[in-house]
Amino acid sequence: MAATKIQVLVALMAVAMVASAQLAEGAVTCGQVTSSLAPCLGYLTGRGGVTPGCCSGIRNLNGAARSTPDRQQACRCLKNLAGSVRGVNMGNAAGLPGKCGVNVGFPISNSVDCNRVR
């Protein structure tokens, strides 16, 4: 089971590096998104609960995404990660900010139009 988590984490990092090179419009990078969400992996894949480290990462990421381009970039990164990591429960992903007491200002969903995020 630990090997599977490591493989998923490595896949997340690889996707983040590629995505951040392609989507470097805002100051928030896909690498930041990935590292912020890494402690949430167990919850996002239905293998654990929401941890204090996960909520700390969500709060830090939300604080870093202050401008519209930053929030749009974070949105794009989240969509790319959700589509690239096998086993992500989108219901868990959508509810994660609320579980951590954070309002990210846009729905966490594969169908959200990141260009409309303000």
N, C-alpha and C positions, 0 to 999 in steps of 0.2 A: 504494500500500500504506500509506503514512503517513496518507493521508486516511481510510482504513478504521480505523486504530488510533485516530485522533482521534474519529471518529464513535462507536466503541465506548466510548471513555473518556467522551465527553459523555453517552452513554446510561447508563453506569454511574453518573455523577454525578446525573443526573436521577432515576434509580430510587432512589438512596440518599437523596436529599432527600425524596422522597415517602414512602419506607419509614420513614425516621427520624421523620418527623412522625406516622406511624401507629403506630410500635412503640417509642415512647420510654419503655419501662419500666425498662431498666437504664441504667447510666452510659455504657456503650459505645453509640455511635451508628452507624447505617448509613453515615454519612459517614466515620467512622473506619475502618470495615471496607473501604469502597471505596478510600479513599486508601492504606490499608495494603496492599491487594491490587493496586493499579494497576501496580506494578513486576512483578507476576506475570502480567500479561495475555498476554504472548507465550507463556509456558509453558502457561497454562490453555487457550489456543486452539490449541495445537499448532504455534505459529510460532516457538518459541525455547526456550531452556533456562532453568533456574532460576538467577536472578541473585543476587548478594549483597544487592542492594536488596530483592528479593522476600523473601528469608529474614529480613532485618532487619524488614520490615513484618510478617511472620508472628510473629516473636518479640515485637515491640512490641504487636501486637494481643492475643496470648496473655497478655502481662503485664498489659494493661489489663483483661482479662476475669477478674477475681479472684473475684467473687461468683457465686452461682448465677444471679441475674437477669441479670448481665452476660453470662455464657456462653450463656444462653438467647437473649438479644438478639442476640449475635454469630451464633448458629446461625440464627436467623430471617433476619438480614440476608444471610448466606451463601446460604441457600436462595433468597431473593428475587433476589439477584444472579445465581445460577446459572440460574435460570429465565428471567431477563430478558435476558441477554446471549447473543446467538447465537454458536454455535461453541464454547462451553465444553465441554471434554472432561472429563466427570465422573471418569474414571479418573485423569487428571492432578490434578484438584482433590482427590480423596480421598488421593492419595499425597503431595501437596505438603508437609504438615506434617512427615512422616517424612523427606523429602528435605532439609528444613531442620533436622532434629534437634529438632523441637518436638512435644510431646504435647499436643494441644488438649483431650483428654478426651472427645471424642465423634466419631463418624464423620462425615466430610464426604460427605453424600449427600442427594439430593432426597427420600429416603424417611425420613430421621431425624425422630423426634418431638421437636422442640425443647423441649416442655414436660417431657420426661423427662431432659433434660440437667441434670446437677448440678455 
